[in-house]
Amino acid sequence: MLRVLTGGESHGPALVAIVDGAPSGLQITSDDIDVDLSRRQAGYGRGGRMQIERDRIRILSGIRNGVTLGSPVTLLVENLDYENWKTVMSADTGIDPEIETRPRPGHGDLAGMLKYGTDDARNILERASARETAARVAAGAIARRILGSLGITVRSRVTAVGTVSSPAEESASESVFILAEDSPMRCTDTRVCEMMSNEIDSAKADGDSLGGVFEIAAFGCMPGLGSHTQSDRRLDGLLCSAVMAIPAIKGVEVGSGFVLAARRGSQTHDEIFYEADRGLYRKTNHAGGIEAGMSNGESILIRAYMKPIPSLARPLRTVDLRDMSGVEAFKERADVCAVPAAAVVGEAVVAIVLAGAAQEKFGGDSISEMVRNMEGYLKQIAGLWKRDERA
């Protein structure tokens, strides 16, 4: 089964991802991973850090001549900004950097300082930083390639930034999501994209930050990924957990999600139809492609709600833990809005979960084994479900 561990600090020498359980025989190169790293760095509203970093992957193990070996894949992303932080972030003893004792509201500074018994917020914020997600995106690129071999694609788009949002839409085709790739806001509506950019400019002028909403969709998913048999195998639980673990995400929903609480059952559940040349299908997808913890053959849709970034150019009030005096929180270079970047991270973590679920269903020692077993399963349900109509 696919497992991912990451290591590294925001201003340390590098970030590392270890992808354990990647099947052998998967074709992937550094260029394939760099594409997603570059997508994560893009987006209107990013801060000065993105002017310094040029994220590129270095493959340390598990891939030879562009093909996975079945052994752990180790990936490294160098932090170019480390040159400016060598003294502060040195691993050697004998260096006494200035400590930061003014925790920022909304960040993990204070809770982490109390939990780990440190008087220096930097010991917490360096790892809590969203910079760590570069490692998850690198790992997600491998998961994306696994899914691609099975005919599954994962895409994202931004639907809201601050008070600006796209018109409500409960489902969209993959062709609509593809439009987001050409947008600086990952928004598929050019008029709304411009309004989002203006909202960001306004927040920046005020020394403030903005959050928003993004969607991740998986197209081509066959029914039967995940399981109803135990809570820790339910696909929606695994997906929501992975997306919620992205920094600054405060809400996650599947399909029509939260609005379903106000609807009647007759308006909520996706009726089932059948046509001989199409198989079983739904006319709606309020369930977001998942029922009872299992994919049902419709597109999987996850929606995430991101709070504004807590590092502000005009800091909020806090307490200096050295003397408990009221002060302003310290400043740390940050984005005004990172919703488009978070959407790319969302793709990565969703891909990792889905790839793991596919391995559970089809076996995962080699990619050829997975494809062979998937083809046998699709042949088994061929009279009931046909993917070509869904992608």
Secondary structure, DSSP 8 states (H G I E B T S, - for coil): --EEEEE--TTSSEEEEEEES--BT-B--HHHHHHHHHHHH-STT--THHHH----EEEEESEETTEE-SS-EEEEEE-GGGGGSTTTT--STT----------TTSSHHHHHHHHT-S-THHHHHHHSGGGHHHHHHHHHHHHHHHHHTT-EEEEEEEEETTEE----S---HHHHHGGGG-TT--S-HHHHHHHHHHHHHHHHTT----EEEEEEEES--TT-B-SSSGGG-HHHHHHHHHHTSTTEEEEEETTGGGGGGS-HHHHS--EEEETTTEEEES--TTTTEETTEE-SS-EEEEEEE---S--SS--EEEETTTTEEEE-------S--HHHHHHHHHHHHHHHHHHHHHHHH--SBHHHHHHHHHHHHHHTTTTB-GGGT-
